[in-house]
Amino acid sequence: MANQTCEILGYGEDALTLWALKRHMSNILKKFKDGTAPSKCFTFYRPSFGRKGNSVFGEFDAIIVSPKNIYLIESKWDNLTKHKKDEIKFRREQELRHEIFSWYLTHWNKEYSGHWESFWESYKGKFKFQKKTMPLKGRLLATNLEFILAKASKHCKTISHKNIKNVLLFFHDGKKTRNLPKISKNFKVIPIDYSKETKDNFITLAG
């Protein structure tokens, strides 16, 4: 007998982010006039780039790679109450995460795949983000970076600062939240109303 998928429910920003990637990706792409079908995109869910050390720069909520653009995503949930803040301010480490990964994307070349040490030698002196350093070959961060950069450069044919998009997914209850918050001019807010798809504050992820 064929396996049947059980119903999976999730709660909070992480669950809402995964739900949006599964159910609302086409709407996210359309906000950037990207007509790519979701099935043609390559998506990383909560890719981590470490939390401790001189080379690390934290974790995105998601990265979507289409043939046209690369979307670096942060998520914010209104916590089921009326969103009272007029502005969402990103912490400096959050902004720095986007700056660092954008730097990696625009400096990476397919020829470096499998040769992280060559990439490190070429750019270690040009990597200037506070006291951050590029990870050495063999480190887990270097391995993860190389994998994601290789996948991104293969899927998105041309990468420049123009097609790297900083995105905030703002999950809100459309029955309560009317006005979208302001954020840094370097980010675009994508509002996603969860009110019609939650069950007693839980969102359906499968089943």
Secondary structure, 3 states (H helix, E strand, C coil): CCCCCCCEEECCHHHHHHHHHHHCHHHHHHCCCCCCCHHHCEEEECCECCCCCCCCCCECCEEEECCCCEEEEEEEECCCCCCCCCECCCCHHHHHHHHHHHHHHHHCCHHHCCCHHHHHHHHCCCCCCCCCCCCCCCCHHHHHHHHHHHHHHHHCCCCCHHHEEEEEEEEECCCCCCCCCECCCCCEEEEEECCCCEECCEEEEEC
